[in-house]
């Protein structure tokens, strides 16, 4: 399995090449430089892996939610390459890619034999700006990262984790948004928080390789971005109202 992955939905630009389980990645927090870096990095990684574009089985991309221009860039790059090569695309949720920063549970040996360590629930949250966050909850089930809630965009002060269990792991910049209100409110429910975490193309590539094996690749023209909000910018009146609410 050979796959090229584009993750440009946040302030981080990340490209990866997956070749039969081995992953090579370039990653940099580089706001406004994604378009400059993405294709040169892709060519460098393919050269390092010793494969040509024509040897790729599919192209993976992070479909959002995330920054409007970053999501559009990943789709445009992936579609262009896929159409030129007549290859399918594997779109993956940016929130799932972020949640994959939490590795799957490992198998450990005990006195009674081998047992699987229980997988903690994961909250992935990305700062959506304009006073909102993108959120999604996930869990590893049989080593498949599974969404346990619908993706949403909302004000962090109004979000509650499902159920009443503790032991959650929180990842992503949404936990630090609006002065960290989300992390502060839900602190008793978390076992660990990484509010600096950003999605990586290496994780995208691994998730996409598994999705490809499950038959989840699609034709390039079928990929749709996940913006979650109808408006990508606040009107002047909405900006005034937001500033007034924070005063």
Backbone as numpy.savetxt, mean C-alpha at the origin, in Angstrom:
# Nx Ny Nz CAx CAy CAz Cx Cy Cz
8.34 -16.88 -12.07 7.50 -15.69 -12.07 8.38 -14.44 -12.07
8.15 -13.57 -13.04 8.93 -12.34 -13.15 7.96 -11.17 -13.24
8.18 -10.18 -12.36 7.19 -9.12 -12.22 7.89 -7.80 -11.89
7.38 -6.70 -12.47 7.86 -5.35 -12.19 6.77 -4.61 -11.44
7.12 -3.91 -10.34 6.12 -3.29 -9.47 6.39 -1.81 -9.28
5.32 -1.00 -9.39 5.38 0.46 -9.21 4.55 0.87 -8.00
5.21 1.48 -7.02 4.53 2.00 -5.83 4.86 3.49 -5.71
3.92 4.35 -6.13 4.15 5.81 -6.12 2.97 6.56 -5.53
2.17 5.92 -4.69 0.92 6.50 -4.22 1.09 7.44 -3.03
2.29 7.49 -2.44 2.53 8.39 -1.30 3.77 9.23 -1.61
4.29 9.89 -0.58 5.50 10.69 -0.78 6.72 9.84 -1.09
6.63 8.53 -0.85 7.72 7.62 -1.18 7.58 7.12 -2.61
8.71 7.08 -3.31 8.77 6.47 -4.63 9.49 5.14 -4.47
8.88 4.08 -4.97 9.46 2.76 -4.77 9.16 1.88 -5.97
10.19 1.21 -6.47 10.09 0.32 -7.62 10.75 -1.00 -7.23
10.18 -2.11 -7.68 10.76 -3.41 -7.35 10.65 -4.36 -8.54
11.57 -5.29 -8.58 11.53 -6.39 -9.54 11.52 -7.70 -8.76
10.58 -8.55 -9.09 10.42 -9.86 -8.45 10.78 -10.94 -9.46
11.74 -11.79 -9.11 12.15 -12.87 -10.00 12.21 -14.16 -9.19
11.20 -15.00 -9.38 11.16 -16.32 -8.74 11.42 -16.24 -7.23
10.76 -15.30 -6.58 10.85 -15.18 -5.13 11.91 -14.21 -4.63
12.85 -13.82 -5.48 13.87 -12.85 -5.10 13.41 -11.45 -5.50
13.56 -10.49 -4.57 13.06 -9.13 -4.80 14.20 -8.13 -4.72
14.26 -7.25 -5.71 15.18 -6.10 -5.71 14.33 -4.84 -5.68
14.75 -3.85 -4.88 13.91 -2.67 -4.70 14.74 -1.39 -4.66
14.16 -0.32 -5.18 14.65 1.04 -4.95 13.56 1.76 -4.18
13.95 2.48 -3.14 12.98 3.19 -2.30 13.58 4.51 -1.85
12.80 5.58 -1.98 13.25 6.89 -1.50 12.04 7.77 -1.22
12.08 8.46 -0.11 11.07 9.48 0.15 11.45 10.68 -0.71
10.69 10.88 -1.78 11.08 11.86 -2.80 9.85 12.56 -3.35
9.22 13.42 -2.55 8.02 14.11 -3.04 8.30 14.86 -4.35
7.37 14.73 -5.28 7.42 15.44 -6.57 8.54 14.96 -7.49
9.20 13.83 -7.16 10.24 13.31 -8.04 9.90 11.92 -8.59
8.68 11.46 -8.34 8.30 10.11 -8.75 8.46 9.90 -10.25
7.96 10.87 -11.04 8.02 10.72 -12.49 9.46 10.71 -12.99
10.34 11.42 -12.30 11.75 11.47 -12.68 12.47 10.17 -12.36
12.09 9.51 -11.26 12.84 8.36 -10.77 12.32 7.02 -11.26
11.02 6.90 -11.46 10.39 5.58 -11.61 10.96 4.75 -12.76
10.95 5.28 -13.97 11.40 4.47 -15.11 12.90 4.18 -15.08
13.77 5.17 -14.77 15.19 4.83 -14.66 15.47 3.75 -13.62
14.79 3.82 -12.47 14.95 2.78 -11.46 14.52 1.42 -11.99
13.39 1.41 -12.70 12.89 0.15 -13.25 13.92 -0.47 -14.19
14.50 0.35 -15.06 15.50 -0.17 -15.99 16.74 -0.67 -15.25
17.16 0.05 -14.21 18.33 -0.38 -13.44 18.08 -1.71 -12.75
16.90 -1.86 -12.17 16.58 -3.09 -11.44 16.48 -4.28 -12.39
15.88 -4.07 -13.55 15.80 -5.15 -14.54 17.20 -5.57 -14.98
18.07 -4.59 -15.18 19.44 -4.89 -15.59 20.18 -5.67 -14.49
19.99 -5.24 -13.25 20.63 -5.94 -12.12 20.14 -7.38 -12.00
18.85 -7.58 -12.27 18.27 -8.92 -12.19 18.61 -9.77 -13.40
19.15 -9.12 -14.44 19.56 -9.85 -15.64 18.39 -10.30 -16.50
17.32 -9.51 -16.51 16.17 -9.87 -17.34 15.76 -8.68 -18.20
15.14 -8.97 -19.32 14.62 -7.95 -20.22 13.13 -7.74 -19.94
12.60 -6.60 -20.39 11.17 -6.35 -20.21 10.33 -7.47 -20.81
10.78 -8.00 -21.93 10.00 -9.03 -22.61 9.91 -10.33 -21.82
10.73 -10.48 -20.79 10.67 -11.67 -19.96 9.69 -11.53 -18.80
9.15 -10.35 -18.60 8.20 -10.13 -17.51 6.90 -10.87 -17.77
6.31 -11.42 -16.71 5.02 -12.09 -16.80 3.87 -11.12 -16.56
4.12 -10.07 -15.77 3.06 -9.12 -15.44 3.68 -7.86 -14.85
2.87 -6.82 -14.78 3.28 -5.56 -14.15 2.34 -5.32 -12.97
2.91 -5.00 -11.82 2.11 -4.73 -10.64 2.11 -3.24 -10.34
1.01 -2.77 -9.77 0.94 -1.36 -9.40 0.11 -1.18 -8.14
0.44 -0.14 -7.42 -0.35 0.26 -6.25 -1.46 1.18 -6.75
-2.72 0.75 -6.62 -3.86 1.43 -7.25 -4.50 2.50 -6.38
-3.91 2.81 -5.23 -4.51 3.75 -4.30 -5.27 3.01 -3.22
-5.80 3.75 -2.25 -5.86 5.21 -2.20 -4.50 5.83 -1.87
-4.37 7.09 -2.29 -3.15 7.81 -2.05 -3.20 9.14 -2.76
-2.03 9.72 -2.96 -1.95 11.01 -3.64 -2.46 10.87 -5.07
-3.28 11.81 -5.51 -3.90 11.74 -6.84 -2.87 11.57 -7.94
-1.84 12.42 -7.96 -0.85 12.35 -9.04 -0.02 11.07 -8.96
0.28 10.63 -7.75 1.07 9.41 -7.59 0.33 8.17 -8.06
-0.95 8.10 -7.72 -1.77 6.96 -8.16 -1.88 6.95 -9.68
-2.14 8.12 -10.26 -2.26 8.21 -11.72 -0.95 7.84 -12.41
0.18 8.23 -11.81 1.47 7.93 -12.41 1.70 6.42 -12.47
1.45 5.73 -11.36 1.65 4.28 -11.33 0.80 3.58 -12.37
-0.46 4.02 -12.48 -1.35 3.40 -13.46 -0.85 3.67 -14.88
-0.45 4.91 -15.15 0.00 5.26 -16.50 1.25 4.48 -16.88
2.22 4.40 -15.98 3.45 3.67 -16.27 3.17 2.18 -16.48
2.39 1.60 -15.57 2.11 0.17 -15.66 1.30 -0.16 -16.91
0.31 0.66 -17.21 -0.49 0.41 -18.41 0.34 0.54 -19.68
1.21 1.56 -19.72 2.03 1.75 -20.91 2.93 0.56 -21.18
3.59 0.06 -20.13 4.49 -1.08 -20.30 3.69 -2.35 -20.63
2.59 -2.54 -19.91 1.78 -3.75 -20.12 1.21 -3.80 -21.53
0.73 -2.68 -22.03 0.17 -2.65 -23.38 1.25 -2.90 -24.44
2.43 -2.32 -24.21 3.52 -2.51 -25.16 3.99 -3.96 -25.21
3.93 -4.64 -24.07 4.41 -6.02 -23.99 3.30 -7.05 -24.12
2.05 -6.57 -24.16 0.89 -7.47 -24.14 0.92 -8.36 -22.90
1.06 -7.70 -21.74 1.08 -8.39 -20.45 -0.07 -7.89 -19.58
-0.51 -8.68 -18.62 -1.57 -8.24 -17.71 -1.02 -7.38 -16.58
-1.93 -6.73 -15.88 -1.60 -5.94 -14.70 -2.13 -6.63 -13.45
-1.43 -6.38 -12.34 -1.90 -6.86 -11.04 -2.03 -5.65 -10.13
-3.24 -5.07 -10.02 -3.43 -3.92 -9.13 -3.60 -4.39 -7.68
-2.97 -3.67 -6.76 -3.04 -4.01 -5.34 -3.35 -2.74 -4.56
-4.19 -2.86 -3.55 -4.51 -1.72 -2.69 -3.26 -1.17 -2.03
-3.10 0.16 -2.05 -1.98 0.79 -1.37 -2.03 0.51 0.13
-3.23 0.46 0.69 -3.37 0.16 2.12 -2.91 -1.27 2.42
-3.19 -2.20 1.51 -2.71 -3.57 1.70 -1.19 -3.62 1.63
-0.61 -2.88 0.69 0.85 -2.83 0.59 1.45 -2.29 1.88
0.82 -1.26 2.44 1.28 -0.71 3.71 1.13 -1.72 4.84
-0.01 -2.41 4.88 -0.24 -3.41 5.93 0.78 -4.53 5.87
1.30 -4.81 4.67 2.29 -5.87 4.51 3.64 -5.52 5.15
3.78 -4.28 5.63 4.95 -3.94 6.43 4.99 -4.80 7.70
3.81 -5.27 8.13 3.73 -6.21 9.25 3.85 -7.61 8.67
4.90 -8.34 8.95 5.11 -9.63 8.29 4.09 -10.66 8.74
3.88 -11.70 7.93 2.95 -12.76 8.32 3.48 -13.52 9.53
2.59 -14.16 10.27 3.04 -14.92 11.44 3.93 -16.07 11.01
4.87 -16.41 11.88 5.79 -17.49 11.55 5.38 -18.76 12.29
5.92 -19.86 11.83 5.67 -21.13 12.49 6.80 -21.37 13.48
6.43 -21.65 14.74 7.43 -21.86 15.78 7.27 -23.27 16.36
8.37 -23.82 16.83 8.35 -25.15 17.41 8.12 -25.06 18.91
7.22 -25.88 19.41 6.96 -25.94 20.84 7.07 -27.37 21.34
6.81 -27.56 22.62 6.93 -28.90 23.19 5.96 -29.89 22.54
4.80 -29.37 22.13 3.80 -30.24 21.54 3.91 -30.30 20.03
4.99 -29.78 19.49 5.15 -29.77 18.05 5.14 -28.35 17.53
4.78 -28.18 16.27 4.78 -26.87 15.65 3.42 -26.22 15.75
3.44 -24.94 15.97 2.19 -24.18 16.04 2.38 -22.86 15.32
1.30 -22.32 14.79 1.35 -21.03 14.11 1.07 -19.92 15.10
1.94 -18.93 15.14 1.74 -17.79 16.01 0.50 -17.03 15.54
-0.35 -16.63 16.47 -1.58 -15.92 16.11 -1.24 -14.62 15.41
-1.97 -14.33 14.33 -1.72 -13.12 13.55 -2.48 -11.95 14.16
-1.80 -10.86 14.51 -2.51 -9.70 15.07 -3.28 -8.97 13.98
-4.39 -8.33 14.34 -5.09 -7.49 13.36 -4.27 -6.24 13.07
-4.40 -5.73 11.85 -3.57 -4.60 11.39 -4.47 -3.46 10.94
-4.17 -2.27 11.39 -4.79 -1.05 10.85 -3.74 -0.34 10.01
-4.05 -0.16 8.72 -3.20 0.63 7.84 -3.88 1.97 7.62
-3.15 3.05 7.83 -3.72 4.40 7.72 -2.74 5.33 7.03
-3.22 6.01 6.01 -2.39 6.96 5.25 -2.97 8.35 5.41
-2.10 9.32 5.65 -2.53 10.71 5.74 -3.10 11.14 4.39
-4.39 11.48 4.36 -5.06 11.87 3.12 -5.08 13.38 2.93
-4.45 14.11 3.87 -4.48 15.57 3.85 -5.92 16.06 4.03
-6.11 17.34 3.96 -7.42 17.95 4.08 -8.19 17.46 5.32
-7.44 17.15 6.39 -8.07 16.75 7.65 -8.62 15.35 7.67
-8.18 14.49 6.73 -8.73 13.14 6.66 -7.61 12.10 6.55
-7.99 10.83 6.77 -7.06 9.71 6.62 -7.73 8.62 5.81
-6.92 7.87 5.06 -7.38 6.65 4.40 -7.14 5.49 5.38
-8.12 4.64 5.56 -7.97 3.54 6.50 -8.43 2.21 5.90
-7.85 1.15 6.41 -8.26 -0.21 6.05 -7.71 -1.16 7.08
-8.45 -2.21 7.39 -7.97 -3.20 8.36 -7.70 -4.52 7.64
-6.68 -5.23 8.15 -6.20 -6.44 7.48 -5.77 -7.48 8.51
-5.66 -8.72 8.05 -5.12 -9.80 8.87 -4.51 -10.84 7.95
-3.45 -11.47 8.43 -2.85 -12.59 7.69 -3.64 -13.85 7.99
-4.15 -14.49 6.95 -4.91 -15.74 7.10 -4.32 -16.77 6.15
-3.73 -17.81 6.71 -3.05 -18.82 5.91 -2.02 -18.17 4.97
-1.32 -17.20 5.52 -0.26 -16.48 4.82 -0.77 -15.68 3.62
-2.04 -15.37 3.62 -2.62 -14.46 2.63 -3.10 -13.22 3.37
-2.63 -12.04 2.96 -3.07 -10.80 3.59 -4.48 -10.51 3.12
-5.41 -10.47 4.08 -6.83 -10.36 3.76 -7.42 -9.09 4.35
-8.16 -8.34 3.54 -8.86 -7.15 4.04 -10.01 -7.59 4.94
-10.14 -6.95 6.10 -11.22 -7.28 7.02 -12.23 -6.15 7.15
-12.03 -5.08 6.38 -12.99 -3.98 6.34 -12.85 -3.28 4.99
-13.85 -2.51 4.65 -13.77 -1.73 3.42 -12.82 -0.56 3.61
-12.13 -0.17 2.54 -11.30 1.03 2.60 -12.20 2.24 2.79
-11.69 3.24 3.52 -12.50 4.42 3.79 -11.61 5.65 3.88
-12.21 6.81 3.65 -11.54 8.08 3.90 -12.43 8.85 4.87
-11.84 9.33 5.96 -12.65 9.94 7.02 -11.78 10.79 7.93
-12.46 11.56 8.79 -11.75 12.35 9.80 -11.24 11.41 10.88
-9.97 11.50 11.27 -9.42 10.55 12.24 -10.12 10.59 13.59
-10.67 11.73 13.97 -11.35 11.82 15.26 -12.63 11.00 15.30
-13.14 10.62 14.13 -14.39 9.87 14.09 -14.21 8.39 13.80
-12.97 7.90 13.80 -12.74 6.50 13.45 -12.62 5.63 14.69
-13.22 4.45 14.66 -13.08 3.46 15.71 -12.71 2.11 15.11
-11.82 1.40 15.77 -11.47 0.07 15.33 -12.66 -0.87 15.51
-12.82 -1.85 14.63 -13.91 -2.81 14.81 -13.68 -3.69 16.03
-14.78 -4.17 16.61 -14.70 -5.04 17.76 -14.18 -4.33 19.00
-13.74 -5.12 19.97 -13.20 -4.52 21.19 -11.90 -5.17 21.63
-11.29 -5.94 20.73 -10.04 -6.62 21.07 -8.87 -5.64 21.09
-7.89 -5.95 21.92 -6.64 -5.21 21.93 -5.64 -5.99 21.06
-4.40 -5.54 21.05 -3.36 -6.24 20.32 -3.22 -5.85 18.86
-3.84 -4.74 18.46 -3.73 -4.29 17.08 -2.33 -3.75 16.80
-1.93 -3.83 15.54 -0.71 -3.17 15.07 -1.12 -2.09 14.09
-0.69 -0.87 14.35 -1.03 0.26 13.48 0.18 0.69 12.67
-0.03 0.87 11.36 1.06 1.30 10.49 0.59 2.41 9.57
1.45 3.40 9.35 1.16 4.41 8.36 1.06 5.82 8.90
1.24 6.76 8.00 1.28 8.18 8.37 -0.07 8.71 8.84
-1.15 8.00 8.56 -2.45 8.44 9.06 -2.53 8.43 10.57
-1.69 7.64 11.21 -1.68 7.58 12.67 -1.03 8.82 13.28
-0.26 9.54 12.48 0.36 10.78 12.96 -0.37 12.01 12.47
-1.37 11.83 11.58 -2.09 12.97 11.02 -2.90 13.69 12.08
-3.12 14.98 11.84 -3.93 15.81 12.77 -3.42 15.68 14.20
-2.10 15.85 14.35 -1.45 15.79 15.67 -1.60 14.43 16.34
-1.70 13.39 15.53 -1.73 12.04 16.08 -3.00 11.67 16.80
-4.11 12.30 16.44 -5.36 12.06 17.16 -5.80 10.61 17.07
-5.59 9.97 15.93 -6.02 8.58 15.76 -5.24 7.66 16.70
-3.93 7.81 16.73 -3.11 6.97 17.61 -3.41 7.24 19.08
-3.62 8.51 19.42 -3.89 8.87 20.82 -5.22 8.30 21.29
-6.26 8.45 20.48 -7.59 7.97 20.87 -7.62 6.46 21.06
-6.93 5.75 20.19 -7.03 4.29 20.17 -5.84 3.60 20.81
-5.00 4.34 21.49 -3.78 3.79 22.07 -4.00 2.51 22.87
-5.04 2.42 23.72 -5.21 1.19 24.50 -5.45 -0.06 23.65
-5.87 0.11 22.41 -6.16 -1.04 21.56 -4.92 -1.54 20.80
-3.87 -0.73 20.79 -2.69 -1.06 20.00 -1.61 -1.75 20.83
-1.02 -2.78 20.24 0.18 -3.39 20.81 1.42 -2.67 20.31
1.32 -2.13 19.09 2.46 -1.44 18.49 1.97 -0.50 17.41
2.66 0.65 17.27 2.32 1.63 16.25 3.59 2.08 15.54
3.54 2.12 14.22 4.62 2.71 13.42 3.99 3.78 12.54
4.00 5.01 13.04 3.35 6.11 12.33 4.21 6.69 11.22
5.41 6.17 11.04 6.29 6.64 9.97 6.28 5.69 8.77
5.62 4.57 8.88 5.67 3.55 7.84 5.07 4.05 6.52
5.72 3.71 5.44 5.25 4.02 4.10 5.25 2.74 3.27
4.39 2.65 2.26 4.35 1.44 1.45 5.61 1.24 0.62
6.01 -0.01 0.46 7.21 -0.38 -0.29 6.83 -1.25 -1.48
7.53 -1.03 -2.60 7.28 -1.83 -3.79 7.67 -3.29 -3.60
8.62 -3.57 -2.70 8.99 -4.97 -2.44 7.79 -5.74 -1.91
7.05 -5.12 -0.98 5.85 -5.76 -0.45 4.78 -5.86 -1.53
4.63 -4.81 -2.34 3.69 -4.84 -3.45 4.01 -6.01 -4.38
5.28 -6.20 -4.70 5.68 -7.27 -5.62 5.32 -8.64 -5.07
5.56 -8.84 -3.78 5.25 -10.14 -3.18 3.74 -10.40 -3.16
2.97 -9.37 -2.77 1.52 -9.52 -2.78 1.01 -9.77 -4.20
1.58 -9.05 -5.17 1.13 -9.20 -6.56 1.49 -10.57 -7.12
2.66 -11.09 -6.76 3.05 -12.42 -7.24 2.06 -13.47 -6.73
1.66 -13.35 -5.47 0.68 -14.29 -4.93 -0.67 -14.12 -5.61
-1.07 -12.85 -5.85 -2.33 -12.58 -6.53 -2.32 -13.13 -7.96
-1.19 -12.97 -8.64 -1.06 -13.50 -10.00 -1.23 -15.02 -10.00
-0.63 -15.68 -9.01 -0.75 -17.13 -8.90 -2.19 -17.56 -8.64
-2.97 -16.70 -8.01 -4.38 -17.00 -7.75 -5.27 -16.63 -8.93
-4.68 -16.14 -10.01 -5.45 -15.79 -11.19 -6.11 -14.44 -11.13
-5.53 -13.48 -10.37 -6.16 -12.19 -10.15 -5.61 -11.08 -11.03
-4.80 -11.41 -12.03 -4.32 -10.40 -12.97 -5.46 -9.96 -13.88
-5.38 -8.72 -14.39 -6.44 -8.18 -15.24 -5.81 -7.53 -16.47
-6.65 -7.29 -17.46 -6.20 -6.58 -18.65 -5.87 -5.13 -18.28
-4.89 -4.51 -18.94 -4.48 -3.14 -18.58 -5.62 -2.14 -18.55
-6.55 -2.24 -19.49 -7.63 -1.26 -19.57 -8.67 -1.43 -18.46
-8.59 -2.51 -17.69 -9.57 -2.75 -16.64 -9.18 -2.16 -15.29
-7.98 -1.62 -15.18 -7.51 -1.08 -13.90 -8.16 0.26 -13.62
-8.69 0.40 -12.41 -9.30 1.65 -11.96 -8.60 2.15 -10.71
-8.33 3.44 -10.62 -7.72 3.98 -9.40 -8.72 3.99 -8.26
-8.22 3.89 -7.04 -9.06 3.98 -5.85 -8.75 5.31 -5.16
-9.57 6.31 -5.43 -9.36 7.62 -4.81 -10.10 7.75 -3.49
-11.26 7.12 -3.37 -12.13 7.12 -2.20 -12.85 8.44 -1.95
-12.34 9.52 -2.46 -13.07 10.78 -2.31 -13.36 11.34 -3.70
-14.53 11.97 -3.81 -14.95 12.51 -5.10 -14.14 13.73 -5.49
-13.79 14.56 -4.48 -13.04 15.77 -4.76 -11.59 15.57 -4.34
-10.67 16.00 -5.17 -9.25 15.85 -4.83 -8.70 17.12 -4.19
-9.52 18.14 -4.05 -9.08 19.39 -3.40 -10.28 20.05 -2.75
-10.02 20.74 -1.66 -11.07 21.48 -0.98 -11.38 22.78 -1.71
-12.66 23.14 -1.72 -13.02 24.45 -2.24 -12.55 25.51 -1.26
-12.56 26.77 -1.69 -12.15 27.86 -0.79 -13.04 27.89 0.44
-14.35 27.68 0.27 -15.25 27.69 1.42 -14.95 26.54 2.36
-14.65 25.35 1.81 -14.31 24.20 2.65 -13.01 24.43 3.40
-12.05 25.10 2.75 -10.79 25.40 3.43 -11.03 26.36 4.60
-11.88 27.38 4.38 -12.20 28.31 5.46 -12.87 27.59 6.63
-13.81 26.69 6.30 -14.51 25.96 7.35 -13.55 25.06 8.14
-12.61 24.41 7.42 -11.64 23.57 8.08 -10.74 24.37 9.01
-10.28 25.55 8.54 -9.42 26.39 9.39 -10.19 26.87 10.62
-11.46 27.20 10.43 -12.27 27.67 11.54 -12.47 26.58 12.59
-12.62 25.33 12.12 -12.83 24.21 13.07 -11.59 23.91 13.89
-10.42 24.31 13.33 -9.16 24.05 14.05 -8.75 25.20 14.94
-9.44 26.33 14.77 -9.07 27.52 15.55 -9.42 27.36 17.04
